[in-house]
Amino acid sequence: MANLSFILGIIGNVVSILMFASPMKTFKQIVKKKSTENYKGVPYITTLLSTSLWSYYGLLKSGGLLIVTVNGAGAALHVVYVTLFLIYASKITKIKYMKLVAAINIGFLGAVILVTQLAFHGSLRITLIGILCAALTIGMYAAPLAAMKTVIQMKSVKYMPFFLSFFQFLNGGIWSAYAVLIKDFYIGVPNGIGFVLGSAQLILYAIYKNKSIEDPTEEEGSAHLFEGVIQMHDFNESVKNRSLNKGKSLPKPSVARQYNQNITKTSSMSPYELEILKERDIEKGFQEIH
C-alpha cells in the first residue's frame, strides 16, 4: 500500500508539474501580443497562494516531501506567470491585480505563516494549515469558473486553454486516489472537487470547440444595410440629375408669351408714347406692302 501511494505520488508530481506548466503557451501569446486580452489573472494568483501554502504544509507534515517538491515547483512557475500578467495587463487591470497580489500572496500568506508559527503548535498547526490549503485548492479549481462563464457568453473556448482544463481534471483524479491511500482528508476533498470541475470544463470545451464568436447574420445584415445606403445614394443622384437636365431642357418662351409681355409693357406707356408707337407700326406696315 505504501509503495502504491508513493507511485501515485510520483505520478501526481509529474501531472501537477505538467498542469502548472500548461499556461506557458498562453503566456507566450501574451508576451507576443503584449496584451493579456480577455484572459483572467485570478486563477494564477489563487494558484500561487495555494501552492505556497501547500509547500508550507508539506514542510510541517512528516513524509510530506512529495507535497513540497510539486508545490514548490508550482509556486515558482506561478510567480513568473503573475509577473508577466502584471507587466502586459492594461493599466486598470494592472492596478486591480496588483492590489490583489499584495493582499493575498503577500499579506495573507505572510500573516498565516506568522500566526501559525507564533500562536499554534504541533498537530493543531498542521490542522489549521490543512484546512486553509483545502479551501484554497477548492478556490484554485473553482477560479476557472470565470473563464467558463466567458466561454458560454462568447460561445468560444479561446480564453479557456484546453491543456489547463485537462491537467486539472487529471491532477484532481490522481491526487484524490493518493489521498484515499494515505488517508489525508485535506488532500482528498479539494482534489475530488477539482476532478468534478475539471470534468465540467472538458465537457464545456467539447460543446463550444467548433463554434465561432462571430455572428454571420450580423455581418450579412451590415452588408444589406450598406447596399441599401448605396442604392439610396444612387436614387438621390438620379433625381438630382433629372432635375438639372429638366432645367437645362426647358423650352424657350413661346410667341404668345412674348406678345403678352409686349402688351404688359405697352400698358405702362403714356398716351403720347402710344401714339408714336402706333405711327411707327403704320409706317412699318406700309413699307412691307411696297
matplotlib code that plots the C-alpha trace (Angstrom):
import matplotlib.pyplot as plt

x = [0.0, 2.9, 4.6, 1.4, 0.9, 4.4, 4.0, 0.8, 2.6, 5.3, 2.7, 0.8, 4.0, 4.5, 0.9, 0.9, 4.0, 2.5, -0.6, 1.4, 3.4, 0.3, -0.2, 3.2, 1.5, -1.0, 1.7, 3.8, 0.9, 0.5, 4.2, 4.0, 0.9, 2.0, -1.5, -3.5, -6.6, -9.6, -7.5, -8.2, -5.5, -7.4, -6.5, -2.8, -3.0, -5.1, -2.9, 0.2, -1.2, -2.4, 1.0, 2.8, 0.6, 0.8, 4.6, 4.4, 2.0, 4.4, 7.3, 5.2, 3.9, 6.0, 6.6, 5.5, 8.4, 6.3, 3.9, 6.8, 8.5, 5.5, 4.0, 7.4, 7.8, 4.2, 4.8, 8.0, 6.2, 3.2, 5.5, 6.6, 3.0, 1.7, 4.7, 4.1, 0.4, 1.0, 3.5, 1.2, -2.2, -3.9, -3.5, -6.8, -6.4, -2.8, -3.8, -6.6, -4.4, -1.5, -3.8, -5.0, -1.5, -0.4, -3.4, -3.4, 0.1, 2.0, -0.3, -2.4, 0.3, 2.7, 0.0, -0.8, 2.8, 3.5, 0.4, 0.7, 4.4, 3.7, 0.3, -0.1, 2.0, 2.1, -1.0, -3.1, -0.8, -1.0, -4.8, -5.2, -2.8, -4.5, -8.0, -6.6, -4.9, -8.0, -10.1, -7.6, -7.3, -11.0, -10.6, -7.9, -10.1, -13.1, -11.2, -11.7, -15.4, -15.0, -13.4, -16.2, -18.7, -16.8, -16.9, -20.7, -21.2, -18.8, -19.6, -15.8, -13.1, -10.4, -10.0, -10.2, -6.9, -7.6, -4.4, -5.0, -8.5, -7.3, -4.5, -6.7, -9.1, -6.2, -4.4, -7.6, -8.2, -4.7, -4.3, -7.8, -6.7, -3.4, -5.3, -7.5, -4.4, -2.7, -6.0, -5.3, -8.7, -7.2, -5.7, -8.7, -11.7, -10.3, -8.8, -12.1, -13.9, -11.2, -11.8, -15.5, -14.9, -12.2, -14.7, -17.2, -14.6, -13.8, -17.5, -17.8, -14.8, -16.3, -19.6, -18.1, -14.9, -16.1, -18.4, -17.4, -17.8, -18.8, -22.4, -22.8, -26.3, -25.0, -22.3, -24.9, -27.3, -24.5, -23.8, -27.5, -27.6, -24.5, -26.0, -29.2, -27.3, -25.6, -28.9, -30.5, -27.5, -27.8, -31.5, -30.9, -28.2, -30.6, -33.4, -30.9, -29.6, -33.1, -33.9, -30.8, -31.5, -35.0, -33.8, -31.4, -34.0, -36.8, -38.5, -37.9, -40.8, -43.5, -44.5, -47.8, -45.9, -43.7, -46.8, -48.3, -45.1, -45.3, -48.9, -47.9, -45.1, -47.3, -49.9, -47.5, -46.8, -48.2, -50.8, -48.1, -45.7, -48.6, -49.3, -45.7, -45.5, -48.7, -47.3, -44.2, -46.2, -48.2, -45.1, -43.5, -46.6, -46.7, -43.1, -43.7, -46.6, -44.3]
y = [0.0, 2.3, 1.6, 2.2, 5.6, 6.5, 5.6, 7.6, 10.5, 10.4, 10.3, 13.1, 15.2, 14.7, 15.5, 18.5, 20.0, 19.5, 21.2, 24.1, 24.3, 24.3, 28.1, 28.6, 28.6, 31.2, 33.4, 33.0, 34.5, 37.3, 38.2, 38.1, 40.3, 42.4, 42.2, 39.9, 40.4, 38.7, 36.3, 36.2, 36.7, 35.3, 31.6, 32.3, 34.4, 31.9, 29.0, 30.9, 31.2, 27.6, 26.2, 28.3, 27.2, 23.5, 23.8, 25.1, 22.2, 19.7, 21.1, 20.8, 17.3, 14.2, 12.4, 15.4, 15.5, 14.8, 17.6, 20.1, 19.3, 19.5, 22.6, 24.4, 24.0, 25.2, 28.3, 29.2, 28.9, 31.0, 33.7, 34.0, 33.9, 36.5, 38.8, 38.5, 39.1, 42.3, 43.5, 43.1, 43.9, 47.2, 50.0, 49.5, 45.7, 46.0, 48.2, 45.8, 42.7, 44.4, 45.1, 41.5, 40.1, 42.4, 41.4, 37.7, 36.5, 38.8, 40.0, 36.9, 34.3, 36.2, 36.6, 32.8, 31.8, 34.3, 33.4, 29.7, 29.9, 32.1, 31.0, 27.3, 24.2, 20.5, 18.9, 22.0, 23.9, 21.2, 21.0, 24.7, 24.8, 21.7, 23.4, 26.6, 24.5, 22.6, 25.7, 27.4, 24.3, 24.4, 28.1, 27.2, 24.6, 27.0, 30.0, 28.9, 29.3, 32.9, 31.6, 29.1, 32.0, 33.8, 30.6, 30.4, 34.1, 34.3, 30.7, 30.3, 28.4, 30.8, 32.1, 28.7, 26.8, 23.1, 21.7, 23.6, 22.1, 18.7, 18.6, 20.0, 17.1, 14.5, 16.1, 16.1, 12.4, 11.2, 13.2, 12.1, 8.5, 9.3, 10.9, 7.9, 5.6, 7.8, 8.8, 12.6, 14.4, 17.8, 16.5, 14.3, 16.7, 19.6, 17.4, 15.4, 18.7, 19.6, 16.4, 17.2, 20.8, 19.7, 17.3, 20.2, 22.3, 19.5, 19.0, 22.7, 22.6, 19.8, 21.8, 25.1, 23.9, 24.3, 27.3, 30.8, 34.0, 35.8, 36.1, 35.7, 37.1, 40.3, 40.6, 39.8, 42.4, 45.0, 44.2, 44.6, 47.9, 49.1, 48.1, 49.9, 53.1, 52.8, 52.3, 55.3, 57.4, 56.4, 57.2, 60.6, 61.3, 60.2, 62.5, 65.4, 64.8, 64.6, 68.0, 69.6, 68.1, 69.3, 72.8, 72.7, 71.5, 74.0, 75.3, 78.9, 81.3, 81.0, 83.8, 84.2, 84.7, 87.3, 89.1, 89.1, 90.5, 93.3, 94.1, 94.2, 96.6, 98.8, 99.1, 101.1, 103.7, 107.2, 108.3, 110.3, 107.3, 105.0, 107.4, 107.4, 103.6, 103.4, 105.7, 103.6, 100.4, 102.0, 103.2, 99.7, 98.0, 100.4, 99.7, 96.0, 96.4, 98.2]
z = [0.0, 0.9, -2.4, -4.4, -2.6, -3.4, -7.1, -7.2, -5.5, -8.2, -11.0, -9.2, -9.2, -12.9, -13.7, -11.4, -12.9, -16.4, -15.2, -13.7, -17.0, -19.2, -19.2, -20.8, -24.3, -23.1, -21.7, -24.9, -26.8, -24.2, -24.5, -28.3, -28.4, -25.4, -24.1, -21.7, -23.8, -22.1, -20.1, -16.3, -13.8, -10.8, -11.5, -11.4, -8.3, -6.3, -7.5, -6.4, -2.9, -2.9, -4.0, -1.4, 1.4, 0.3, 0.3, 3.9, 4.8, 3.3, 5.4, 8.6, 7.8, 8.3, 5.0, 3.1, 0.7, -2.4, -1.4, -1.1, -4.4, -6.6, -4.9, -4.7, -8.5, -9.0, -6.8, -8.7, -12.1, -10.9, -9.7, -13.3, -14.6, -12.3, -13.0, -16.8, -16.4, -14.4, -17.0, -20.0, -18.4, -19.2, -16.6, -14.9, -14.8, -13.6, -10.6, -9.7, -9.8, -8.1, -5.1, -5.2, -5.2, -2.4, -0.3, -1.0, -2.0, 0.3, 3.1, 3.7, 3.2, 5.5, 8.2, 8.1, 8.4, 11.2, 13.2, 12.9, 14.0, 17.0, 18.2, 17.2, 17.8, 16.8, 15.3, 15.7, 13.4, 10.8, 11.1, 10.6, 7.6, 6.2, 6.3, 4.7, 2.0, 1.2, 1.0, -1.3, -3.5, -4.0, -4.9, -7.3, -9.1, -8.9, -10.3, -14.0, -13.4, -14.6, -17.8, -18.1, -17.9, -20.7, -22.8, -22.5, -23.2, -26.2, -27.4, -27.9, -26.0, -26.9, -23.4, -21.7, -22.6, -23.1, -21.5, -18.3, -18.0, -19.0, -16.5, -13.7, -14.4, -14.4, -11.4, -9.3, -10.1, -9.2, -6.0, -4.9, -5.2, -3.4, -0.6, -0.2, 0.2, 2.8, 4.4, 4.1, 4.2, 3.4, 0.1, -0.8, -0.6, -2.7, -5.3, -5.6, -6.2, -8.7, -10.5, -10.9, -12.0, -14.5, -16.0, -16.3, -18.2, -20.6, -21.3, -22.0, -24.2, -26.3, -26.7, -27.8, -29.5, -33.1, -32.5, -33.5, -31.6, -34.9, -35.8, -39.6, -39.6, -38.1, -40.9, -43.5, -42.1, -42.2, -45.9, -46.7, -44.9, -46.7, -50.1, -49.2, -48.5, -51.8, -53.6, -51.8, -52.7, -56.4, -56.3, -54.9, -57.5, -60.3, -59.0, -58.8, -62.3, -63.7, -62.1, -63.6, -67.0, -66.9, -66.0, -69.0, -71.4, -70.6, -73.8, -74.9, -74.3, -76.9, -79.3, -77.5, -74.2, -75.8, -77.2, -73.8, -72.3, -75.0, -74.1, -70.4, -71.3, -73.5, -70.9, -68.8, -71.6, -71.7, -74.5, -76.3, -76.4, -77.6, -80.5, -81.6, -81.4, -83.5, -86.2, -86.4, -86.8, -89.6, -91.4, -91.0, -92.5, -95.4, -96.2, -96.1, -98.6, -101.1]

ax = plt.figure().add_subplot(projection="3d")
ax.plot(x, y, z, "-o")
ax.set_aspect("equal")
plt.show()
